[in-house]
Amino acid sequence: ETGVTQSPTHLIKTRGQQVTLRCSSQSGHNTVSWYQQALGQGPQFIFQYYREEENGRGNFPPRFSGLQFPNYSSELNVNALELDDSALYLCASTLTGWPGELFFGEGSRLTVL
Amino acid sequence: DQQVKQNSPSLSVQEGRISILNCDYTNSMFDYFLWYKKYPAEGPTFLISISSIKDKNEDGRFTVFLNKSAKHLSLHIVPSQPGDSAVYFCAATRSNFGNEKLTFGTGTRLTIIP
């Protein structure tokens, strides 16, 4: 059973650029969530995808967008990067149906200069 | 608006003693609570959870207590071991919300002193 994998692990961008982060969910999991963890903070919910549709969104602007593919993998896209977007981006997967735990990947650390 | 609060950024405990991590929440709609542990360079890993219909849940060395009237939960680790040194996040959710959105606290860094 493979866990949640994310790529890239680290990347550096400049203000105004665009970034795409990728996530492969744990085998058998059909729901993917993305979280942003700024330094010294807890993870903050960005959005969740189920059956390729967005299923809930946190307090993030529209320049944060996502996709889920038929194999349940997912992408997070951020346009017009700002300095405050520097953070660890965590992907988590689960089988839909609550209660249940989320299985997190190691994260992608984004630095915006 | 911080709906889940962990007021102690750090905690040091002697090996073998009890570690108590605290968490408060403000949203009365939350009815399911979880604790996650995070090591450096790794994603958070699930530790233990509790539904609001219970006031205690135990799993080995880990016990979570929930006081709904005070909107407070705590995680007890006994006995504490060096491998327990990590950042612990409290999280809360609404089980009937339709998605698995978790609201996290800011974390408590636990250091176990050998």
Contacts between the chains, C-beta under 8 A, distances in Angstrom:
chain1	res1	chain2	res2	distance
A	4	B	43	7.1
A	31	B	99	7.9
A	31	B	100	6.5
A	33	B	99	7.9
A	33	B	100	6.2
A	33	B	101	7.4
A	35	B	102	8.0
A	35	B	104	7.9
A	40	B	106	7.0
A	41	B	106	5.6
A	41	B	107	8.0
A	42	B	4	7.5
A	42	B	6	7.9
A	42	B	89	5.4
A	42	B	91	7.8
A	42	B	104	3.3
A	42	B	105	5.2
A	42	B	106	4.9
A	42	B	107	5.6
A	43	B	44	7.0
A	43	B	89	7.3
A	43	B	102	7.5
A	43	B	104	4.9
A	44	B	104	7.2
A	45	B	101	4.7
A	45	B	102	6.5
A	45	B	103	7.1
A	48	B	99	4.8
A	48	B	100	6.4
A	48	B	101	6.6
A	50	B	99	7.3
A	55	B	98	7.1
A	55	B	99	4.9
A	56	B	97	7.5
A	56	B	98	6.9
A	56	B	99	3.6
A	56	B	101	5.4
A	58	B	101	7.0
A	90	B	43	5.7
A	90	B	44	7.4
A	92	B	43	7.6
A	94	B	100	5.7
A	96	B	100	7.4
A	98	B	32	7.2
A	98	B	93	7.5
A	98	B	95	4.9
A	98	B	96	7.8
A	98	B	97	7.9
A	98	B	100	6.2
A	99	B	32	5.2
A	99	B	49	6.6
A	99	B	51	6.7
A	99	B	95	5.7
A	100	B	100	6.8
A	101	B	34	6.7
A	101	B	46	3.8
A	101	B	49	6.9
A	102	B	46	7.0
A	102	B	100	6.3
A	102	B	102	6.6
A	103	B	46	7.5
A	104	B	36	7.9
A	104	B	43	3.2
A	104	B	44	4.9
A	104	B	45	7.1
A	105	B	43	5.1
A	106	B	41	6.7
A	106	B	42	5.7
A	106	B	43	5.1
A	107	B	43	5.7
